[in-house]
Amino acid sequence: MAEKSSASSLGDGAEVSSVVSIRPARTSDVAAMVDLIAPLVDRRVLLGKERVTLFESIQEFVVAEARDTGEVVGCGALHVMWEDLAEVRTLAVREDWLHRGVGSLLLTTLLGRAADLGVHRVFCLTFETEFFTKHGFTVVREPPVDPVVYAELLRSQDEGVAEFLELARVKQNTLGNTRMIIHF
């Protein structure tokens, strides 16, 4: 299945899709993804992920690849949590590619994947509220699930689900982050 992606504009007016392509991540991309994510983990913008976790979840990721060099310049994942709920995770763009539309193209692709899967709500836990607001996300204070689903999600061993539920054991990971959601 082809990935859905809409063109976003670069600062100079060119289409970002003319210089970057979005594709499903491959296991051979993990080293580049680690290098891409590491500076954001150091600045405490993203939570660190062990290399093994990236391999285990590779099918959730897409990467942005520079058309001229083939380098991975961005990545992001969509993690399905429930029938109609998913999370955008580990959305990252290499610093020299920031503000050129790569993040928007990645996010649009991930939201397209969500729609293809029948997911109608996508949330994120982020410091980048302005970016996500521009893409239709709004701030939510409480996990947007009913008590029955909440009880089911408590059974998950996934740390991201624990963060979504604001469980005490992961509270230190979420301090300062904002929970945002989009419905479509």
C-alpha positions as CSV (number, residue, x, y, z in Angstrom):
1,M,0.0,0.0,0.0
2,A,1.4,3.4,-0.9
3,E,1.8,5.9,2.0
4,K,-0.4,8.9,2.0
5,S,1.4,12.2,2.1
6,S,0.5,15.6,1.1
7,A,3.0,18.2,-0.1
8,S,4.2,20.8,2.4
9,S,6.1,23.8,1.3
10,L,9.8,24.5,2.0
11,G,10.9,27.9,3.1
12,D,11.8,28.8,-0.5
13,G,8.4,27.9,-1.9
14,A,9.4,24.5,-3.3
15,E,7.5,21.4,-2.4
16,V,9.1,19.4,0.3
17,S,7.9,16.2,-1.4
18,S,10.3,17.1,-4.3
19,V,13.3,16.8,-2.0
20,V,12.1,14.2,0.6
21,S,10.2,11.0,0.2
22,I,8.4,9.2,3.0
23,R,8.5,5.5,3.2
24,P,8.1,2.7,5.7
25,A,11.1,2.3,7.9
26,R,13.4,-0.7,7.4
27,T,15.6,-2.5,9.9
28,S,18.6,-1.0,8.1
29,D,17.3,2.5,9.1
30,V,17.6,1.9,12.9
31,A,21.2,3.2,13.2
32,A,20.2,6.4,11.4
33,M,17.1,6.7,13.6
34,V,19.2,6.3,16.8
35,D,21.5,9.1,15.6
36,L,18.5,11.3,14.7
37,I,16.7,10.8,18.0
38,A,19.8,11.0,20.3
39,P,20.1,14.9,20.3
40,L,16.4,15.2,21.1
41,V,16.8,12.8,24.0
42,D,19.8,14.7,25.3
43,R,17.7,17.9,25.2
44,R,14.9,16.0,27.0
45,V,12.5,16.7,24.0
46,L,12.0,13.0,23.3
47,L,12.1,10.0,25.6
48,G,15.0,7.7,24.8
49,K,14.3,4.4,23.1
50,E,16.6,1.4,23.3
51,R,17.8,0.1,19.9
52,V,16.0,-3.2,20.5
53,T,12.7,-1.2,21.0
54,L,13.2,0.5,17.7
55,F,13.7,-2.9,16.0
56,E,10.7,-4.4,17.8
57,S,8.5,-1.5,16.6
58,I,10.0,-0.9,13.2
59,Q,6.7,-1.6,11.4
60,E,5.2,1.4,13.2
61,F,7.7,3.8,11.8
62,V,8.0,5.8,8.6
63,V,11.2,7.7,7.6
64,A,11.8,10.8,5.6
65,E,14.6,10.2,3.1
66,A,16.4,12.9,1.2
67,R,15.9,12.2,-2.4
68,D,19.4,13.4,-3.5
69,T,21.4,11.5,-0.9
70,G,19.2,8.8,0.5
71,E,19.9,9.9,4.0
72,V,17.2,9.5,6.7
73,V,16.4,13.1,7.8
74,G,13.3,12.4,9.8
75,C,11.2,9.6,11.4
76,G,7.9,9.1,13.2
77,A,5.8,6.2,14.4
78,L,2.1,5.5,14.8
79,H,1.3,3.2,17.7
80,V,-2.3,1.8,17.9
81,M,-3.5,1.7,21.4
82,W,-7.2,0.8,21.0
83,E,-9.9,0.3,18.4
84,D,-10.2,4.1,17.7
85,L,-7.1,5.5,19.4
86,A,-3.4,5.7,18.4
87,E,-0.4,7.7,19.4
88,V,2.1,9.6,17.3
89,R,5.5,8.7,18.7
90,T,9.1,9.6,18.2
91,L,8.4,12.3,15.6
92,A,11.9,13.7,14.9
93,V,13.5,15.7,12.1
94,R,17.3,16.2,11.7
95,E,18.2,19.7,12.9
96,D,19.5,20.9,9.5
97,W,16.1,19.9,8.0
98,L,13.9,21.7,10.5
99,H,11.3,24.3,9.3
100,R,11.3,22.8,5.8
101,G,8.0,20.9,6.0
102,V,9.5,17.5,6.8
103,G,7.8,17.1,10.2
104,S,4.5,18.1,8.6
105,L,4.9,15.5,5.8
106,L,5.7,12.8,8.4
107,L,2.8,13.7,10.6
108,T,0.4,13.8,7.6
109,T,1.6,10.4,6.5
110,L,1.1,9.0,10.1
111,L,-2.4,10.4,10.2
112,G,-3.1,8.9,6.9
113,R,-2.0,5.5,8.2
114,A,-4.3,6.0,11.2
115,A,-7.3,6.7,8.9
116,D,-6.4,3.6,6.8
117,L,-6.5,1.5,10.0
118,G,-9.9,2.9,11.0
119,V,-8.5,4.9,13.9
120,H,-10.3,8.2,14.4
121,R,-8.4,9.7,17.3
122,V,-4.7,10.3,17.5
123,F,-2.9,11.8,20.4
124,C,0.6,12.8,21.2
125,L,2.5,13.8,24.4
126,T,4.7,16.7,23.3
127,F,6.6,19.9,24.1
128,E,5.9,21.1,20.5
129,T,2.4,22.3,21.1
130,E,2.5,25.0,18.4
131,F,3.5,22.4,15.7
132,F,0.7,20.0,16.6
133,T,-1.9,22.8,17.0
134,K,-1.1,23.9,13.4
135,H,-2.1,20.4,12.4
136,G,-5.5,20.4,14.1
137,F,-4.5,18.9,17.5
138,T,-6.0,20.3,20.7
139,V,-4.9,20.1,24.3
140,V,-6.7,17.5,26.5
141,R,-6.2,17.3,30.3
142,E,-7.4,13.7,31.0
143,P,-6.9,10.5,29.0
144,P,-9.8,10.6,26.5
145,V,-11.1,7.1,27.1
146,D,-14.0,5.7,29.1
147,P,-13.4,3.8,32.3
148,V,-13.8,0.3,30.6
149,V,-11.1,1.1,28.0
150,Y,-8.9,2.7,30.7
151,A,-9.1,-0.5,32.7
152,E,-8.1,-2.5,29.6
153,L,-5.2,-0.2,28.8
154,L,-3.9,-0.6,32.4
155,R,-3.0,-4.2,31.3
156,S,-0.6,-3.0,28.7
157,Q,3.1,-3.4,29.4
158,D,3.9,-0.5,26.9
159,E,5.6,2.5,28.6
160,G,3.9,4.8,26.1
161,V,0.5,3.6,27.2
162,A,1.5,4.1,30.8
163,E,2.5,7.7,29.9
164,F,-0.8,8.2,28.2
165,L,-2.6,7.1,31.4
166,E,-0.3,9.2,33.5
167,L,0.6,6.3,35.8
168,A,2.8,7.3,38.7
169,R,5.6,5.0,37.6
170,V,6.2,7.1,34.5
171,K,5.3,10.5,35.8
172,Q,8.9,11.7,35.7
173,N,8.9,11.1,32.0
174,T,5.9,13.3,31.3
175,L,6.7,16.4,33.4
176,G,6.2,19.5,31.2
177,N,4.7,17.6,28.3
178,T,1.3,18.4,26.9
179,R,-1.2,15.8,25.9
180,M,-2.9,16.7,22.6
181,I,-5.4,14.9,20.4
182,I,-7.0,15.2,17.0
183,H,-10.3,13.7,16.0
184,F,-11.1,12.9,12.3
